[in-house]
Structures are given as C-alpha cells and as structure tokens.
Amino acid sequence: DVVQNGSVSGGVRDATNNDPIGGATVRLKQSGTTKYETTSASNGTYSISNVTPGTYDLEGSKSGYQTHSYSVTVGNGENLTGKNLALQPIVQDPSVPTLYTPANGATLNSGNVSFDWSNSSNTVKYRIKVSRNLDMSNPIVNEYVTSSNYTKNGLSNDTYYWQVGAYNSVDVVKWTGVWAFVVDVVQNGSVSGGVRDATNNDPIGGATVRLKQSGTTKYETTSA
C-alpha cells in the first residue's frame, strides 16, 4: 500500500470586504503541532505541497486579524483546492474624544452654540448629547455625526450639560465626561412715550430725551 502525498491550496481573504490578504501565515496542524507552514502571496493565494495523508487543522493568521481554522482531510495522493480562509479584522476600541468648546463652566452670550471636540482614533461616528440635566436624561440634542463638531441654534437662557461618545465599526462606544455651560443672552429693550407742556398738555417737539446712569448719558433722542 503505497502512501502518496497530497497538497492543500486556496486563498486568504478579509472577511469584511473579501480583499486578498498577502503575508498571512497558513499552517496545517495536528494536535496543536504545526506540520506544514507557508505564507500567502500578495494576491492572497497559498499552496502547501507534499502533505502526508491525514486530518489536519488548517489555520490562517496575520497581525491585526483573528485566527481562523477548520479541519481538512488529505486523502492518499489527493490535491485539495479551494480551501479558503476568511480572516476577521480585529476591531480596536475607539479613543475617548477631548472636549474643546464650549469650555466647561463657560457663559455664552448667544443661544447659537458651536460644539467642538477632538478627532478620535478607530472611530466611524460620534454621538453628541446636550441636556438640561447633569445625568444627561431627556436630552434636547441626541445626534449621530461623522465630524468632530456640531451646531445647535436657538438655545434659551439656562444651564446645559454636554458630552460626546466615539463609536467604532462594531458600535463599541467611549464617552467623554460631562461638561457644563450657561447661555445668558442679554436682550435689549426700549423706552417710548411723549413730551408735553405741563400747563396745557400741548405736545413739545424738538425736546431732548436722555437715558442716564450715574449722571452719564447712555442714550439720547429728540422728540418729534
């Protein structure tokens, strides 16, 4: 009974986009011991020849990817083809953004507020929350954005709290702490009336009308 060695061949690809993976290590193992080893070409293909018949664990690995393996059986003189390996990328956690503006404790004189924070690594989107409550309940802003800034117009005078979460491709999120700011918009008013003669109630045109503080004229007009 003549034993004829066989072979195993196939390709190594990225499980998420089917791109070929060159430089991956491909092994045939038995009981955890490597019996044969090769490296995939730039187009992802590999071939292991002169394999003794038997059952093996076919394993593919590369830095940045999860190892993938499954069982194959090489028959006497058999050339196994199409033994492909799909490697799943290892997804890194996103980094925590740094909040920039509005600064913690800032008082703003406009209700049109621009929020800005740092770009985070391993991040595909951000979530910004703005609330009147420190625990971020009942947010008035709860939006997903892809850039590290956001604008909210028309905030009324009040104290607000905000934070940002960074998400990676599998929705792992890293949140910033909570910062506070105050919107305190001063809205100017007006004073109007008439100027008349105290004896006969006739209107007086051309009279100078002033608003003063501590003896200093702040506003001045002339009656019609």
HUWO-V127089 format. One record per pair of residues at least 24 apart in sequence whose C-alpha atoms are under 8 Angstrom apart, sorted by sequence separation. I is the first residue (numbers start at 1). GAP is how many residues later the second one is. D is the distance in whole Angstrom. If there is no record, write none. Layout:
i=I gap=GAP d=D
i=I gap=GAP d=D
This chain:
i=20 gap=24 d=5
i=52 gap=24 d=8
i=53 gap=24 d=7
i=65 gap=24 d=4
i=66 gap=24 d=6
i=96 gap=24 d=6
i=158 gap=24 d=6
i=159 gap=24 d=6
i=20 gap=25 d=8
i=30 gap=25 d=7
i=53 gap=25 d=8
i=60 gap=25 d=6
i=64 gap=25 d=6
i=65 gap=25 d=5
i=95 gap=25 d=5
i=136 gap=25 d=7
i=157 gap=25 d=7
i=158 gap=25 d=5
i=30 gap=26 d=5
i=59 gap=26 d=8
i=61 gap=26 d=7
i=64 gap=26 d=5
i=94 gap=26 d=7
i=95 gap=26 d=5
i=132 gap=26 d=8
i=136 gap=26 d=8
i=157 gap=26 d=5
i=158 gap=26 d=7
i=29 gap=27 d=5
i=30 gap=27 d=6
i=60 gap=27 d=7
i=94 gap=27 d=6
i=95 gap=27 d=7
i=132 gap=27 d=6
i=133 gap=27 d=7
i=134 gap=27 d=6
i=156 gap=27 d=7
i=157 gap=27 d=5
i=12 gap=28 d=7
i=28 gap=28 d=6
i=29 gap=28 d=5
i=94 gap=28 d=5
i=95 gap=28 d=8
i=119 gap=28 d=8
i=132 gap=28 d=5
i=133 gap=28 d=7
i=155 gap=28 d=7
i=156 gap=28 d=8
i=157 gap=28 d=6
i=195 gap=28 d=7
i=11 gap=29 d=7
i=28 gap=29 d=6
i=29 gap=29 d=7
i=93 gap=29 d=6
i=94 gap=29 d=5
i=119 gap=29 d=6
i=131 gap=29 d=6
i=132 gap=29 d=6
i=156 gap=29 d=8
i=194 gap=29 d=7
i=27 gap=30 d=8
i=28 gap=30 d=5
i=29 gap=30 d=8
i=92 gap=30 d=6
i=118 gap=30 d=6
i=130 gap=30 d=7
i=131 gap=30 d=5
i=13 gap=31 d=6
i=27 gap=31 d=6
i=28 gap=31 d=6
i=91 gap=31 d=8
i=117 gap=31 d=5
i=130 gap=31 d=6
i=131 gap=31 d=6
i=12 gap=32 d=5
i=26 gap=32 d=7
i=27 gap=32 d=5
i=116 gap=32 d=6
i=117 gap=32 d=6
i=130 gap=32 d=4
i=11 gap=33 d=5
i=12 gap=33 d=6
i=26 gap=33 d=6
i=27 gap=33 d=7
i=116 gap=33 d=4
i=129 gap=33 d=6
i=130 gap=33 d=7
i=11 gap=34 d=4
i=12 gap=34 d=8
i=26 gap=34 d=5
i=115 gap=34 d=5
i=116 gap=34 d=7
i=128 gap=34 d=7
i=129 gap=34 d=6
i=10 gap=35 d=6
i=11 gap=35 d=6
i=25 gap=35 d=6
i=26 gap=35 d=7
i=114 gap=35 d=7
i=115 gap=35 d=5
i=128 gap=35 d=6
i=129 gap=35 d=6
i=9 gap=36 d=8
i=10 gap=36 d=6
i=24 gap=36 d=7
i=25 gap=36 d=5
i=114 gap=36 d=6
i=115 gap=36 d=6
i=128 gap=36 d=5
i=9 gap=37 d=6
i=10 gap=37 d=7
i=24 gap=37 d=6
i=25 gap=37 d=6
i=114 gap=37 d=4
i=115 gap=37 d=8
i=127 gap=37 d=6
i=128 gap=37 d=7
i=9 gap=38 d=4
i=24 gap=38 d=5
i=113 gap=38 d=6
i=114 gap=38 d=7
i=126 gap=38 d=7
i=127 gap=38 d=5
i=8 gap=39 d=6
i=9 gap=39 d=6
i=23 gap=39 d=7
i=112 gap=39 d=7
i=113 gap=39 d=5
i=126 gap=39 d=5
i=127 gap=39 d=7
i=7 gap=40 d=7
i=8 gap=40 d=5
i=112 gap=40 d=6
i=113 gap=40 d=6
i=126 gap=40 d=5
i=127 gap=40 d=8
i=7 gap=41 d=6
i=8 gap=41 d=7
i=112 gap=41 d=4
i=125 gap=41 d=6
i=126 gap=41 d=6
i=7 gap=42 d=4
i=111 gap=42 d=6
i=112 gap=42 d=5
i=113 gap=42 d=8
i=124 gap=42 d=8
i=125 gap=42 d=5
i=6 gap=43 d=6
i=7 gap=43 d=6
i=8 gap=43 d=8
i=111 gap=43 d=5
i=112 gap=43 d=6
i=123 gap=43 d=6
i=124 gap=43 d=6
i=125 gap=43 d=7
i=5 gap=44 d=8
i=6 gap=44 d=5
i=7 gap=44 d=5
i=111 gap=44 d=4
i=123 gap=44 d=5
i=124 gap=44 d=5
i=134 gap=44 d=8
i=5 gap=45 d=5
i=6 gap=45 d=5
i=111 gap=45 d=6
i=122 gap=45 d=8
i=123 gap=45 d=5
i=124 gap=45 d=6
i=5 gap=46 d=5
i=6 gap=46 d=6
i=111 gap=46 d=7
i=120 gap=46 d=7
i=122 gap=46 d=6
i=123 gap=46 d=7
i=5 gap=47 d=5
i=6 gap=47 d=7
i=4 gap=48 d=7
i=5 gap=48 d=6
i=12 gap=48 d=7
i=3 gap=49 d=8
i=4 gap=49 d=7
i=3 gap=50 d=8
i=99 gap=64 d=8
i=99 gap=65 d=8
i=8 gap=66 d=8
i=7 gap=67 d=7
i=97 gap=67 d=7
i=6 gap=68 d=7
i=18 gap=68 d=8
i=97 gap=68 d=7
i=6 gap=69 d=7
i=96 gap=69 d=7
i=97 gap=69 d=7
i=6 gap=70 d=7
i=7 gap=70 d=8
i=9 gap=70 d=8
i=96 gap=70 d=7
i=5 gap=71 d=6
i=6 gap=71 d=4
i=7 gap=71 d=7
i=8 gap=71 d=6
i=9 gap=71 d=6
i=10 gap=71 d=6
i=11 gap=71 d=7
i=13 gap=71 d=8
i=15 gap=71 d=5
i=95 gap=71 d=7
i=4 gap=72 d=5
i=5 gap=72 d=5
i=6 gap=72 d=5
i=7 gap=72 d=5
i=8 gap=72 d=5
i=9 gap=72 d=5
i=10 gap=72 d=4
i=11 gap=72 d=7
i=12 gap=72 d=6
i=13 gap=72 d=6
i=14 gap=72 d=6
i=15 gap=72 d=5
i=16 gap=72 d=7
i=94 gap=72 d=6
i=111 gap=72 d=6
i=3 gap=73 d=6
i=4 gap=73 d=5
i=5 gap=73 d=7
i=6 gap=73 d=5
i=7 gap=73 d=6
i=8 gap=73 d=6
i=9 gap=73 d=6
i=10 gap=73 d=4
i=11 gap=73 d=5
i=12 gap=73 d=5
i=13 gap=73 d=5
i=14 gap=73 d=5
i=15 gap=73 d=5
i=16 gap=73 d=8
i=94 gap=73 d=6
i=108 gap=73 d=7
i=110 gap=73 d=7
i=111 gap=73 d=8
i=3 gap=74 d=7
i=6 gap=74 d=8
i=9 gap=74 d=6
i=10 gap=74 d=5
i=11 gap=74 d=6
i=12 gap=74 d=6
i=13 gap=74 d=6
i=14 gap=74 d=6
i=15 gap=74 d=7
i=94 gap=74 d=6
i=105 gap=74 d=7
i=106 gap=74 d=7
i=107 gap=74 d=6
i=108 gap=74 d=6
i=109 gap=74 d=6
i=110 gap=74 d=7
i=111 gap=74 d=7
i=8 gap=75 d=7
i=9 gap=75 d=8
i=10 gap=75 d=8
i=12 gap=75 d=7
i=14 gap=75 d=7
i=93 gap=75 d=6
i=104 gap=75 d=5
i=105 gap=75 d=5
i=106 gap=75 d=5
i=107 gap=75 d=5
i=108 gap=75 d=5
i=109 gap=75 d=5
i=110 gap=75 d=5
i=92 gap=76 d=8
i=103 gap=76 d=7
i=104 gap=76 d=5
i=105 gap=76 d=5
i=106 gap=76 d=6
i=107 gap=76 d=6
i=108 gap=76 d=6
i=109 gap=76 d=5
i=91 gap=77 d=8
i=99 gap=77 d=7
i=103 gap=77 d=8
i=104 gap=77 d=6
i=105 gap=77 d=7
i=107 gap=77 d=7
i=108 gap=77 d=7
i=109 gap=77 d=7
i=91 gap=78 d=7
i=94 gap=78 d=7
i=96 gap=78 d=5
i=97 gap=78 d=8
i=98 gap=78 d=7
i=103 gap=78 d=7
i=91 gap=79 d=8
i=93 gap=79 d=7
i=94 gap=79 d=7
i=95 gap=79 d=7
i=96 gap=79 d=6
i=97 gap=79 d=6
i=102 gap=79 d=7
i=93 gap=80 d=8
i=94 gap=80 d=6
i=96 gap=80 d=6
i=93 gap=81 d=8
